[in-house]
Amino acid sequence: MPKEQQPNNPLHGVTLKAILEHLVNLYGWEELGSRIKINSFNFDPSIKSSLTFLRKTPWAREKVERLYIKSLKA
C-alpha cells in the first residue's frame, strides 16, 4: 500500500531496523536501555542482536514502536 493510503500510521513503510537506528541515534544504548528494560539494550548492545530479539518478542517490539512514535512527536 502506498504511504498516502495510511496517512495516520507513522509506522507504515518504516522498517524495524530504521526505527531502532533512529532510537539509538537519538538516545544512545544506555538511555534506550533505561527506558526499555531488555538485555539486548543493556548488555553488549548491537543492532543485530536487538533486531533478533525484537522480532521474536512482540511486547518488546511494541514498546520500541511506541517510543519511536513518541520521539517523532517531541
N, CA, C, O and CB atoms as a CASP TS submission, in Angstrom:
PFRMAT TS
TARGET T0000
AUTHOR 0000-0000-0000
METHOD Language model
MODEL 1
PARENT N/A
ATOM      1  N   MET     1       0.831  -1.191   0.000  1.00  0.00           N
ATOM      2  CA  MET     1       0.000   0.000   0.000  1.00  0.00           C
ATOM      3  C   MET     1       0.874   1.252   0.000  1.00  0.00           C
ATOM      4  O   MET     1       1.803   1.346   0.802  1.00  0.00           O
ATOM      5  CB  MET     1      -0.945   0.000   1.213  1.00  0.00           C
ATOM      6  N   PRO     2       0.605   2.185  -0.854  1.00  0.00           N
ATOM      7  CA  PRO     2       1.364   3.434  -0.827  1.00  0.00           C
ATOM      8  C   PRO     2       1.149   4.183   0.484  1.00  0.00           C
ATOM      9  O   PRO     2       0.107   4.053   1.128  1.00  0.00           O
ATOM     10  CB  PRO     2       0.969   4.321  -2.010  1.00  0.00           C
ATOM     11  N   LYS     3       2.143   4.960   0.863  1.00  0.00           N
ATOM     12  CA  LYS     3       2.095   5.682   2.137  1.00  0.00           C
ATOM     13  C   LYS     3       0.844   6.562   2.249  1.00  0.00           C
ATOM     14  O   LYS     3       0.269   6.676   3.331  1.00  0.00           O
ATOM     15  CB  LYS     3       3.351   6.543   2.299  1.00  0.00           C
ATOM     16  N   GLU     4       0.418   7.184   1.142  1.00  0.00           N
ATOM     17  CA  GLU     4      -0.735   8.081   1.224  1.00  0.00           C
ATOM     18  C   GLU     4      -2.035   7.359   1.588  1.00  0.00           C
ATOM     19  O   GLU     4      -3.010   8.010   1.964  1.00  0.00           O
ATOM     20  CB  GLU     4      -0.912   8.798  -0.090  1.00  0.00           C
ATOM     21  N   GLN     5      -2.067   6.034   1.482  1.00  0.00           N
ATOM     22  CA  GLN     5      -3.272   5.302   1.854  1.00  0.00           C
ATOM     23  C   GLN     5      -3.346   5.046   3.362  1.00  0.00           C
ATOM     24  O   GLN     5      -4.386   4.620   3.864  1.00  0.00           O
ATOM     25  CB  GLN     5      -3.329   3.980   1.102  1.00  0.00           C
ATOM     26  N   GLN     6      -2.259   5.300   4.083  1.00  0.00           N
ATOM     27  CA  GLN     6      -2.243   5.158   5.534  1.00  0.00           C
ATOM     28  C   GLN     6      -1.631   6.398   6.168  1.00  0.00           C
ATOM     29  O   GLN     6      -0.609   6.303   6.847  1.00  0.00           O
ATOM     30  CB  GLN     6      -1.465   3.895   5.954  1.00  0.00           C
ATOM     31  N   PRO     7      -2.240   7.555   5.956  1.00  0.00           N
ATOM     32  CA  PRO     7      -1.626   8.802   6.428  1.00  0.00           C
ATOM     33  C   PRO     7      -1.533   8.903   7.954  1.00  0.00           C
ATOM     34  O   PRO     7      -0.719   9.670   8.468  1.00  0.00           O
ATOM     35  CB  PRO     7      -2.408   9.976   5.903  1.00  0.00           C
ATOM     36  N   ASN     8      -2.352   8.145   8.681  1.00  0.00           N
ATOM     37  CA  ASN     8      -2.347   8.239  10.142  1.00  0.00           C
ATOM     38  C   ASN     8      -1.496   7.161  10.807  1.00  0.00           C
ATOM     39  O   ASN     8      -1.504   7.042  12.032  1.00  0.00           O
ATOM     40  CB  ASN     8      -3.758   8.153  10.661  1.00  0.00           C
ATOM     41  N   ASN     9      -0.765   6.376  10.025  1.00  0.00           N
ATOM     42  CA  ASN     9       0.062   5.315  10.579  1.00  0.00           C
ATOM     43  C   ASN     9       1.532   5.710  10.465  1.00  0.00           C
ATOM     44  O   ASN     9       2.125   5.572   9.395  1.00  0.00           O
ATOM     45  CB  ASN     9      -0.205   3.968   9.855  1.00  0.00           C
ATOM     46  N   PRO    10       2.135   6.206  11.566  1.00  0.00           N
ATOM     47  CA  PRO    10       3.536   6.649  11.499  1.00  0.00           C
ATOM     48  C   PRO    10       4.519   5.504  11.303  1.00  0.00           C
ATOM     49  O   PRO    10       5.683   5.748  10.987  1.00  0.00           O
ATOM     50  CB  PRO    10       3.895   7.398  12.757  1.00  0.00           C
ATOM     51  N   LEU    11       4.081   4.259  11.483  1.00  0.00           N
ATOM     52  CA  LEU    11       4.971   3.113  11.309  1.00  0.00           C
ATOM     53  C   LEU    11       4.933   2.546   9.895  1.00  0.00           C
ATOM     54  O   LEU    11       5.764   1.712   9.534  1.00  0.00           O
ATOM     55  CB  LEU    11       4.611   2.032  12.295  1.00  0.00           C
ATOM     56  N   HIS    12       3.977   2.994   9.101  1.00  0.00           N
ATOM     57  CA  HIS    12       3.829   2.452   7.755  1.00  0.00           C
ATOM     58  C   HIS    12       5.062   2.767   6.915  1.00  0.00           C
ATOM     59  O   HIS    12       5.463   3.923   6.787  1.00  0.00           O
ATOM     60  CB  HIS    12       2.567   3.014   7.082  1.00  0.00           C
ATOM     61  N   GLY    13       5.653   1.725   6.346  1.00  0.00           N
ATOM     62  CA  GLY    13       6.804   1.896   5.473  1.00  0.00           C
ATOM     63  C   GLY    13       8.127   2.070   6.194  1.00  0.00           C
ATOM     64  O   GLY    13       9.154   2.284   5.550  1.00  0.00           O
ATOM     65  N   VAL    14       8.124   1.980   7.530  1.00  0.00           N
ATOM     66  CA  VAL    14       9.351   2.142   8.306  1.00  0.00           C
ATOM     67  C   VAL    14       9.771   0.767   8.829  1.00  0.00           C
ATOM     68  O   VAL    14       8.986   0.086   9.489  1.00  0.00           O
ATOM     69  CB  VAL    14       9.151   3.162   9.486  1.00  0.00           C
ATOM     70  N   THR    15      10.992   0.366   8.538  1.00  0.00           N
ATOM     71  CA  THR    15      11.453  -0.942   8.989  1.00  0.00           C
ATOM     72  C   THR    15      11.817  -0.905  10.464  1.00  0.00           C
ATOM     73  O   THR    15      12.103   0.153  11.024  1.00  0.00           O
ATOM     74  CB  THR    15      12.650  -1.405   8.161  1.00  0.00           C
ATOM     75  N   LEU    16      11.803  -2.075  11.078  1.00  0.00           N
ATOM     76  CA  LEU    16      12.204  -2.178  12.481  1.00  0.00           C
ATOM     77  C   LEU    16      13.657  -1.725  12.640  1.00  0.00           C
ATOM     78  O   LEU    16      14.004  -1.089  13.635  1.00  0.00           O
ATOM     79  CB  LEU    16      12.025  -3.631  12.999  1.00  0.00           C
ATOM     80  N   LYS    17      14.490  -2.047  11.677  1.00  0.00           N
ATOM     81  CA  LYS    17      15.892  -1.619  11.730  1.00  0.00           C
ATOM     82  C   LYS    17      15.994  -0.091  11.719  1.00  0.00           C
ATOM     83  O   LYS    17      16.770   0.480  12.484  1.00  0.00           O
ATOM     84  CB  LYS    17      16.683  -2.214  10.542  1.00  0.00           C
ATOM     85  N   ALA    18      15.226   0.563  10.870  1.00  0.00           N
ATOM     86  CA  ALA    18      15.241   2.032  10.806  1.00  0.00           C
ATOM     87  C   ALA    18      14.743   2.637  12.118  1.00  0.00           C
ATOM     88  O   ALA    18      15.281   3.642  12.582  1.00  0.00           O
ATOM     89  CB  ALA    18      14.373   2.533   9.629  1.00  0.00           C
ATOM     90  N   ILE    19      13.726   2.034  12.712  1.00  0.00           N
ATOM     91  CA  ILE    19      13.202   2.506  13.996  1.00  0.00           C
ATOM     92  C   ILE    19      14.277   2.398  15.058  1.00  0.00           C
ATOM     93  O   ILE    19      14.517   3.347  15.804  1.00  0.00           O
ATOM     94  CB  ILE    19      11.949   1.704  14.415  1.00  0.00           C
ATOM     95  N   LEU    20      14.927   1.243  15.131  1.00  0.00           N
ATOM     96  CA  LEU    20      15.950   1.017  16.137  1.00  0.00           C
ATOM     97  C   LEU    20      17.141   1.955  15.933  1.00  0.00           C
ATOM     98  O   LEU    20      17.656   2.519  16.898  1.00  0.00           O
ATOM     99  CB  LEU    20      16.411  -0.439  16.103  1.00  0.00           C
ATOM    100  N   GLU    21      17.575   2.123  14.703  1.00  0.00           N
ATOM    101  CA  GLU    21      18.689   3.033  14.429  1.00  0.00           C
ATOM    102  C   GLU    21      18.344   4.466  14.816  1.00  0.00           C
ATOM    103  O   GLU    21      19.187   5.182  15.356  1.00  0.00           O
ATOM    104  CB  GLU    21      19.075   2.972  12.950  1.00  0.00           C
ATOM    105  N   HIS    22      17.127   4.884  14.548  1.00  0.00           N
ATOM    106  CA  HIS    22      16.671   6.221  14.933  1.00  0.00           C
ATOM    107  C   HIS    22      16.749   6.397  16.448  1.00  0.00           C
ATOM    108  O   HIS    22      17.250   7.410  16.938  1.00  0.00           O
ATOM    109  CB  HIS    22      15.229   6.466  14.440  1.00  0.00           C
ATOM    110  N   LEU    23      16.250   5.402  17.188  1.00  0.00           N
ATOM    111  CA  LEU    23      16.239   5.497  18.647  1.00  0.00           C
ATOM    112  C   LEU    23      17.650   5.466  19.230  1.00  0.00           C
ATOM    113  O   LEU    23      17.941   6.186  20.185  1.00  0.00           O
ATOM    114  CB  LEU    23      15.411   4.365  19.239  1.00  0.00           C
ATOM    115  N   VAL    24      18.518   4.647  18.668  1.00  0.00           N
ATOM    116  CA  VAL    24      19.906   4.593  19.150  1.00  0.00           C
ATOM    117  C   VAL    24      20.607   5.919  18.872  1.00  0.00           C
ATOM    118  O   VAL    24      21.356   6.410  19.717  1.00  0.00           O
ATOM    119  CB  VAL    24      20.679   3.424  18.480  1.00  0.00           C
ATOM    120  N   ASN    25      20.374   6.500  17.707  1.00  0.00           N
ATOM    121  CA  ASN    25      20.974   7.800  17.389  1.00  0.00           C
ATOM    122  C   ASN    25      20.430   8.905  18.282  1.00  0.00           C
ATOM    123  O   ASN    25      21.160   9.824  18.654  1.00  0.00           O
ATOM    124  CB  ASN    25      20.727   8.154  15.928  1.00  0.00           C
ATOM    125  N   LEU    26      19.165   8.817  18.623  1.00  0.00           N
ATOM    126  CA  LEU    26      18.533   9.843  19.440  1.00  0.00           C
ATOM    127  C   LEU    26      18.902   9.717  20.914  1.00  0.00           C
ATOM    128  O   LEU    26      19.243  10.710  21.556  1.00  0.00           O
ATOM    129  CB  LEU    26      17.033   9.776  19.282  1.00  0.00           C
ATOM    130  N   TYR    27      18.837   8.498  21.453  1.00  0.00           N
ATOM    131  CA  TYR    27      19.018   8.289  22.890  1.00  0.00           C
ATOM    132  C   TYR    27      20.350   7.656  23.274  1.00  0.00           C
ATOM    133  O   TYR    27      20.839   7.882  24.381  1.00  0.00           O
ATOM    134  CB  TYR    27      17.917   7.438  23.404  1.00  0.00           C
ATOM    135  N   GLY    28      20.944   6.871  22.384  1.00  0.00           N
ATOM    136  CA  GLY    28      22.118   6.075  22.749  1.00  0.00           C
ATOM    137  C   GLY    28      21.659   4.798  23.445  1.00  0.00           C
ATOM    138  O   GLY    28      20.533   4.720  23.936  1.00  0.00           O
ATOM    139  N   TRP    29      22.544   3.790  23.484  1.00  0.00           N
ATOM    140  CA  TRP    29      22.164   2.495  24.054  1.00  0.00           C
ATOM    141  C   TRP    29      21.836   2.596  25.544  1.00  0.00           C
ATOM    142  O   TRP    29      20.884   1.973  26.013  1.00  0.00           O
ATOM    143  CB  TRP    29      23.283   1.484  23.842  1.00  0.00           C
ATOM    144  N   GLU    30      22.621   3.377  26.286  1.00  0.00           N
ATOM    145  CA  GLU    30      22.414   3.455  27.735  1.00  0.00           C
ATOM    146  C   GLU    30      21.037   4.015  28.072  1.00  0.00           C
ATOM    147  O   GLU    30      20.320   3.442  28.892  1.00  0.00           O
ATOM    148  CB  GLU    30      23.498   4.318  28.381  1.00  0.00           C
ATOM    149  N   GLU    31      20.666   5.118  27.453  1.00  0.00           N
ATOM    150  CA  GLU    31      19.352   5.724  27.700  1.00  0.00           C
ATOM    151  C   GLU    31      18.235   4.824  27.184  1.00  0.00           C
ATOM    152  O   GLU    31      17.198   4.682  27.833  1.00  0.00           O
ATOM    153  CB  GLU    31      19.262   7.111  27.036  1.00  0.00           C
ATOM    154  N   LEU    32      18.442   4.228  26.040  1.00  0.00           N
ATOM    155  CA  LEU    32      17.436   3.322  25.481  1.00  0.00           C
ATOM    156  C   LEU    32      17.219   2.140  26.424  1.00  0.00           C
ATOM    157  O   LEU    32      16.084   1.715  26.641  1.00  0.00           O
ATOM    158  CB  LEU    32      17.865   2.823  24.075  1.00  0.00           C
ATOM    159  N   GLY    33      18.304   1.614  26.981  1.00  0.00           N
ATOM    160  CA  GLY    33      18.207   0.509  27.930  1.00  0.00           C
ATOM    161  C   GLY    33      17.535   0.885  29.223  1.00  0.00           C
ATOM    162  O   GLY    33      16.914   0.038  29.866  1.00  0.00           O
ATOM    163  N   SER    34      17.644   2.140  29.622  1.00  0.00           N
ATOM    164  CA  SER    34      16.955   2.562  30.847  1.00  0.00           C
ATOM    165  C   SER    34      15.467   2.820  30.582  1.00  0.00           C
ATOM    166  O   SER    34      14.639   2.664  31.479  1.00  0.00           O
ATOM    167  CB  SER    34      17.617   3.830  31.425  1.00  0.00           C
ATOM    168  N   ARG    35      15.138   3.206  29.374  1.00  0.00           N
ATOM    169  CA  ARG    35      13.726   3.439  29.026  1.00  0.00           C
ATOM    170  C   ARG    35      12.979   2.135  28.755  1.00  0.00           C
ATOM    171  O   ARG    35      11.808   2.000  29.111  1.00  0.00           O
ATOM    172  CB  ARG    35      13.630   4.347  27.801  1.00  0.00           C
ATOM    173  N   ILE    36      13.659   1.179  28.125  1.00  0.00           N
ATOM    174  CA  ILE    36      13.055  -0.123  27.806  1.00  0.00           C
ATOM    175  C   ILE    36      14.000  -1.188  28.347  1.00  0.00           C
ATOM    176  O   ILE    36      15.095  -1.385  27.820  1.00  0.00           O
ATOM    177  CB  ILE    36      12.810  -0.301  26.241  1.00  0.00           C
ATOM    178  N   LYS    37      13.571  -1.868  29.393  1.00  0.00           N
ATOM    179  CA  LYS    37      14.433  -2.812  30.098  1.00  0.00           C
ATOM    180  C   LYS    37      14.505  -4.166  29.387  1.00  0.00           C
ATOM    181  O   LYS    37      13.782  -5.100  29.732  1.00  0.00           O
ATOM    182  CB  LYS    37      13.937  -3.003  31.523  1.00  0.00           C
ATOM    183  N   ILE    38      15.380  -4.253  28.402  1.00  0.00           N
ATOM    184  CA  ILE    38      15.634  -5.545  27.762  1.00  0.00           C
ATOM    185  C   ILE    38      17.149  -5.736  27.662  1.00  0.00           C
ATOM    186  O   ILE    38      17.895  -4.783  27.440  1.00  0.00           O
ATOM    187  CB  ILE    38      14.955  -5.625  26.340  1.00  0.00           C
ATOM    188  N   ASN    39      17.582  -6.973  27.828  1.00  0.00           N
ATOM    189  CA  ASN    39      19.012  -7.275  27.882  1.00  0.00           C
ATOM    190  C   ASN    39      19.762  -6.863  26.628  1.00  0.00           C
ATOM    191  O   ASN    39      20.910  -6.429  26.717  1.00  0.00           O
ATOM    192  CB  ASN    39      19.211  -8.738  28.115  1.00  0.00           C
ATOM    193  N   SER    40      19.145  -6.987  25.471  1.00  0.00           N
ATOM    194  CA  SER    40      19.870  -6.659  24.237  1.00  0.00           C
ATOM    195  C   SER    40      20.172  -5.163  24.120  1.00  0.00           C
ATOM    196  O   SER    40      20.961  -4.764  23.265  1.00  0.00           O
ATOM    197  CB  SER    40      19.066  -7.114  23.026  1.00  0.00           C
ATOM    198  N   PHE    41      19.565  -4.341  24.954  1.00  0.00           N
ATOM    199  CA  PHE    41      19.897  -2.914  25.000  1.00  0.00           C
ATOM    200  C   PHE    41      20.927  -2.622  26.085  1.00  0.00           C
ATOM    201  O   PHE    41      21.661  -1.638  25.989  1.00  0.00           O
ATOM    202  CB  PHE    41      18.634  -2.079  25.241  1.00  0.00           C
ATOM    203  N   ASN    42      20.991  -3.458  27.108  1.00  0.00           N
ATOM    204  CA  ASN    42      21.819  -3.169  28.279  1.00  0.00           C
ATOM    205  C   ASN    42      23.127  -3.944  28.360  1.00  0.00           C
ATOM    206  O   ASN    42      24.075  -3.470  28.987  1.00  0.00           O
ATOM    207  CB  ASN    42      21.040  -3.439  29.495  1.00  0.00           C
ATOM    208  N   PHE    43      23.207  -5.113  27.751  1.00  0.00           N
ATOM    209  CA  PHE    43      24.400  -5.941  27.848  1.00  0.00           C
ATOM    210  C   PHE    43      24.933  -6.239  26.449  1.00  0.00           C
ATOM    211  O   PHE    43      24.309  -6.968  25.679  1.00  0.00           O
ATOM    212  CB  PHE    43      24.098  -7.254  28.608  1.00  0.00           C
ATOM    213  N   ASP    44      26.090  -5.667  26.131  1.00  0.00           N
ATOM    214  CA  ASP    44      26.722  -5.837  24.824  1.00  0.00           C
ATOM    215  C   ASP    44      25.731  -5.535  23.689  1.00  0.00           C
ATOM    216  O   ASP    44      25.475  -6.391  22.842  1.00  0.00           O
ATOM    217  CB  ASP    44      27.274  -7.269  24.681  1.00  0.00           C
ATOM    218  N   PRO    45      25.181  -4.325  23.678  1.00  0.00           N
ATOM    219  CA  PRO    45      24.134  -3.995  22.700  1.00  0.00           C
ATOM    220  C   PRO    45      24.654  -3.921  21.264  1.00  0.00           C
ATOM    221  O   PRO    45      25.776  -3.484  21.007  1.00  0.00           O
ATOM    222  CB  PRO    45      23.492  -2.675  23.065  1.00  0.00           C
ATOM    223  N   SER    46      23.812  -4.359  20.353  1.00  0.00           N
ATOM    224  CA  SER    46      24.085  -4.207  18.925  1.00  0.00           C
ATOM    225  C   SER    46      22.754  -4.185  18.188  1.00  0.00           C
ATOM    226  O   SER    46      21.747  -4.693  18.681  1.00  0.00           O
ATOM    227  CB  SER    46      25.008  -5.358  18.391  1.00  0.00           C
ATOM    228  N   ILE    47      22.765  -3.600  17.023  1.00  0.00           N
ATOM    229  CA  ILE    47      21.557  -3.565  16.197  1.00  0.00           C
ATOM    230  C   ILE    47      21.116  -4.990  15.880  1.00  0.00           C
ATOM    231  O   ILE    47      19.936  -5.324  15.992  1.00  0.00           O
ATOM    232  CB  ILE    47      21.801  -2.763  14.888  1.00  0.00           C
ATOM    233  N   LYS    48      22.079  -5.830  15.481  1.00  0.00           N
ATOM    234  CA  LYS    48      21.744  -7.190  15.067  1.00  0.00           C
ATOM    235  C   LYS    48      21.089  -7.994  16.196  1.00  0.00           C
ATOM    236  O   LYS    48      20.043  -8.609  15.987  1.00  0.00           O
ATOM    237  CB  LYS    48      22.995  -7.907  14.585  1.00  0.00           C
ATOM    238  N   SER    49      21.692  -7.994  17.386  1.00  0.00           N
ATOM    239  CA  SER    49      21.118  -8.779  18.485  1.00  0.00           C
ATOM    240  C   SER    49      19.769  -8.217  18.917  1.00  0.00           C
ATOM    241  O   SER    49      18.860  -8.969  19.270  1.00  0.00           O
ATOM    242  CB  SER    49      22.079  -8.810  19.681  1.00  0.00           C
ATOM    243  N   SER    50      19.646  -6.909  18.887  1.00  0.00           N
ATOM    244  CA  SER    50      18.375  -6.285  19.271  1.00  0.00           C
ATOM    245  C   SER    50      17.275  -6.611  18.271  1.00  0.00           C
ATOM    246  O   SER    50      16.145  -6.899  18.667  1.00  0.00           O
ATOM    247  CB  SER    50      18.539  -4.768  19.387  1.00  0.00           C
ATOM    248  N   LEU    51      17.590  -6.569  16.988  1.00  0.00           N
ATOM    249  CA  LEU    51      16.597  -6.906  15.963  1.00  0.00           C
ATOM    250  C   LEU    51      16.136  -8.353  16.111  1.00  0.00           C
ATOM    251  O   LEU    51      14.945  -8.642  16.000  1.00  0.00           O
ATOM    252  CB  LEU    51      17.175  -6.675  14.553  1.00  0.00           C
ATOM    253  N   THR    52      17.073  -9.258  16.359  1.00  0.00           N
ATOM    254  CA  THR    52      16.722 -10.669  16.541  1.00  0.00           C
ATOM    255  C   THR    52      15.741 -10.822  17.695  1.00  0.00           C
ATOM    256  O   THR    52      14.732 -11.516  17.569  1.00  0.00           O
ATOM    257  CB  THR    52      17.985 -11.519  16.795  1.00  0.00           C
ATOM    258  N   PHE    53      16.037 -10.174  18.823  1.00  0.00           N
ATOM    259  CA  PHE    53      15.162 -10.255  19.990  1.00  0.00           C
ATOM    260  C   PHE    53      13.805  -9.618  19.715  1.00  0.00           C
ATOM    261  O   PHE    53      12.768 -10.205  20.023  1.00  0.00           O
ATOM    262  CB  PHE    53      15.818  -9.583  21.189  1.00  0.00           C
ATOM    263  N   LEU    54      13.809  -8.428  19.142  1.00  0.00           N
ATOM    264  CA  LEU    54      12.557  -7.701  18.922  1.00  0.00           C
ATOM    265  C   LEU    54      11.634  -8.422  17.939  1.00  0.00           C
ATOM    266  O   LEU    54      10.413  -8.359  18.077  1.00  0.00           O
ATOM    267  CB  LEU    54      12.852  -6.300  18.412  1.00  0.00           C
ATOM    268  N   ARG    55      12.200  -9.095  16.967  1.00  0.00           N
ATOM    269  CA  ARG    55      11.373  -9.832  16.000  1.00  0.00           C
ATOM    270  C   ARG    55      10.696 -11.038  16.629  1.00  0.00           C
ATOM    271  O   ARG    55       9.661 -11.494  16.142  1.00  0.00           O
ATOM    272  CB  ARG    55      12.220 -10.282  14.821  1.00  0.00           C
ATOM    273  N   LYS    56      11.272 -11.560  17.708  1.00  0.00           N
ATOM    274  CA  LYS    56      10.711 -12.740  18.377  1.00  0.00           C
ATOM    275  C   LYS    56       9.855 -12.389  19.584  1.00  0.00           C
ATOM    276  O   LYS    56       9.200 -13.263  20.152  1.00  0.00           O
ATOM    277  CB  LYS    56      11.822 -13.660  18.806  1.00  0.00           C
ATOM    278  N   THR    57       9.852 -11.111  19.987  1.00  0.00           N
ATOM    279  CA  THR    57       9.235 -10.720  21.251  1.00  0.00           C
ATOM    280  C   THR    57       8.265  -9.557  21.043  1.00  0.00           C
ATOM    281  O   THR    57       8.662  -8.394  21.095  1.00  0.00           O
ATOM    282  CB  THR    57      10.314 -10.338  22.277  1.00  0.00           C
ATOM    283  N   PRO    58       6.994  -9.878  20.808  1.00  0.00           N
ATOM    284  CA  PRO    58       6.014  -8.822  20.489  1.00  0.00           C
ATOM    285  C   PRO    58       5.900  -7.710  21.535  1.00  0.00           C
ATOM    286  O   PRO    58       5.778  -6.543  21.162  1.00  0.00           O
ATOM    287  CB  PRO    58       4.669  -9.441  20.307  1.00  0.00           C
ATOM    288  N   TRP    59       5.937  -8.032  22.825  1.00  0.00           N
ATOM    289  CA  TRP    59       5.779  -6.983  23.842  1.00  0.00           C
ATOM    290  C   TRP    59       6.933  -5.983  23.785  1.00  0.00           C
ATOM    291  O   TRP    59       6.726  -4.784  23.972  1.00  0.00           O
ATOM    292  CB  TRP    59       5.692  -7.606  25.249  1.00  0.00           C
ATOM    293  N   ALA    60       8.135  -6.467  23.529  1.00  0.00           N
ATOM    294  CA  ALA    60       9.295  -5.572  23.451  1.00  0.00           C
ATOM    295  C   ALA    60       9.227  -4.718  22.182  1.00  0.00           C
ATOM    296  O   ALA    60       9.544  -3.528  22.205  1.00  0.00           O
ATOM    297  CB  ALA    60      10.613  -6.385  23.481  1.00  0.00           C
ATOM    298  N   ARG    61       8.812  -5.337  21.083  1.00  0.00           N
ATOM    299  CA  ARG    61       8.685  -4.593  19.833  1.00  0.00           C
ATOM    300  C   ARG    61       7.646  -3.474  19.978  1.00  0.00           C
ATOM    301  O   ARG    61       7.852  -2.366  19.483  1.00  0.00           O
ATOM    302  CB  ARG    61       8.296  -5.543  18.676  1.00  0.00           C
ATOM    303  N   GLU    62       6.544  -3.762  20.651  1.00  0.00           N
ATOM    304  CA  GLU    62       5.513  -2.736  20.866  1.00  0.00           C
ATOM    305  C   GLU    62       6.068  -1.561  21.653  1.00  0.00           C
ATOM    306  O   GLU    62       5.764  -0.409  21.343  1.00  0.00           O
ATOM    307  CB  GLU    62       4.303  -3.331  21.599  1.00  0.00           C
ATOM    308  N   LYS    63       6.881  -1.839  22.673  1.00  0.00           N
ATOM    309  CA  LYS    63       7.472  -0.757  23.464  1.00  0.00           C
ATOM    310  C   LYS    63       8.407   0.096  22.611  1.00  0.00           C
ATOM    311  O   LYS    63       8.409   1.322  22.719  1.00  0.00           O
ATOM    312  CB  LYS    63       8.234  -1.328  24.671  1.00  0.00           C
ATOM    313  N   VAL    64       9.195  -0.554  21.770  1.00  0.00           N
ATOM    314  CA  VAL    64      10.112   0.165  20.885  1.00  0.00           C
ATOM    315  C   VAL    64       9.323   1.022  19.893  1.00  0.00           C
ATOM    316  O   VAL    64       9.669   2.179  19.654  1.00  0.00           O
ATOM    317  CB  VAL    64      11.034  -0.827  20.129  1.00  0.00           C
ATOM    318  N   GLU    65       8.274   0.457  19.325  1.00  0.00           N
ATOM    319  CA  GLU    65       7.454   1.216  18.374  1.00  0.00           C
ATOM    320  C   GLU    65       6.768   2.398  19.044  1.00  0.00           C
ATOM    321  O   GLU    65       6.680   3.476  18.454  1.00  0.00           O
ATOM    322  CB  GLU    65       6.408   0.308  17.732  1.00  0.00           C
ATOM    323  N   ARG    66       6.280   2.212  20.268  1.00  0.00           N
ATOM    324  CA  ARG    66       5.652   3.330  21.000  1.00  0.00           C
ATOM    325  C   ARG    66       6.659   4.440  21.284  1.00  0.00           C
ATOM    326  O   ARG    66       6.347   5.622  21.137  1.00  0.00           O
ATOM    327  CB  ARG    66       5.040   2.831  22.324  1.00  0.00           C
ATOM    328  N   LEU    67       7.870   4.054  21.692  1.00  0.00           N
ATOM    329  CA  LEU    67       8.907   5.069  21.960  1.00  0.00           C
ATOM    330  C   LEU    67       9.279   5.806  20.674  1.00  0.00           C
ATOM    331  O   LEU    67       9.522   7.012  20.697  1.00  0.00           O
ATOM    332  CB  LEU    67      10.171   4.413  22.582  1.00  0.00           C
ATOM    333  N   TYR    68       9.323   5.094  19.569  1.00  0.00           N
ATOM    334  CA  TYR    68       9.625   5.712  18.276  1.00  0.00           C
ATOM    335  C   TYR    68       8.563   6.755  17.919  1.00  0.00           C
ATOM    336  O   TYR    68       8.892   7.878  17.537  1.00  0.00           O
ATOM    337  CB  TYR    68       9.713   4.636  17.168  1.00  0.00           C
ATOM    338  N   ILE    69       7.295   6.379  18.044  1.00  0.00           N
ATOM    339  CA  ILE    69       6.204   7.318  17.737  1.00  0.00           C
ATOM    340  C   ILE    69       6.274   8.535  18.660  1.00  0.00           C
ATOM    341  O   ILE    69       6.106   9.672  18.219  1.00  0.00           O
ATOM    342  CB  ILE    69       4.825   6.619  17.876  1.00  0.00           C
ATOM    343  N   LYS    70       6.522   8.279  19.945  1.00  0.00           N
ATOM    344  CA  LYS    70       6.643   9.383  20.909  1.00  0.00           C
ATOM    345  C   LYS    70       7.807  10.308  20.531  1.00  0.00           C
ATOM    346  O   LYS    70       7.704  11.527  20.670  1.00  0.00           O
ATOM    347  CB  LYS    70       6.846   8.829  22.344  1.00  0.00           C
ATOM    348  N   SER    71       8.909   9.726  20.055  1.00  0.00           N
ATOM    349  CA  SER    71      10.084  10.539  19.694  1.00  0.00           C
ATOM    350  C   SER    71       9.799  11.420  18.470  1.00  0.00           C
ATOM    351  O   SER    71      10.403  12.482  18.320  1.00  0.00           O
ATOM    352  CB  SER    71      11.299   9.626  19.412  1.00  0.00           C
ATOM    353  N   LEU    72       8.899  10.992  17.612  1.00  0.00           N
ATOM    354  CA  LEU    72       8.549  11.792  16.437  1.00  0.00           C
ATOM    355  C   LEU    72       7.722  13.017  16.808  1.00  0.00           C
ATOM    356  O   LEU    72       7.768  14.044  16.130  1.00  0.00           O
ATOM    357  CB  LEU    72       7.786  10.943  15.433  1.00  0.00           C
ATOM    358  N   LYS    73       6.967  12.893  17.890  1.00  0.00           N
ATOM    359  CA  LYS    73       6.082  13.980  18.322  1.00  0.00           C
ATOM    360  C   LYS    73       6.807  15.009  19.190  1.00  0.00           C
ATOM    361  O   LYS    73       6.304  16.112  19.402  1.00  0.00           O
ATOM    362  CB  LYS    73       4.895  13.411  19.087  1.00  0.00           C
ATOM    363  N   ALA    74       7.988  14.645  19.692  1.00  0.00           N
ATOM    364  CA  ALA    74       8.723  15.527  20.596  1.00  0.00           C
ATOM    365  C   ALA    74       9.377  16.675  19.863  1.00  0.00           C
ATOM    366  O   ALA    74      10.036  17.509  20.485  1.00  0.00           O
ATOM    367  CB  ALA    74       9.769  14.748  21.351  1.00  0.00           C
TER
END
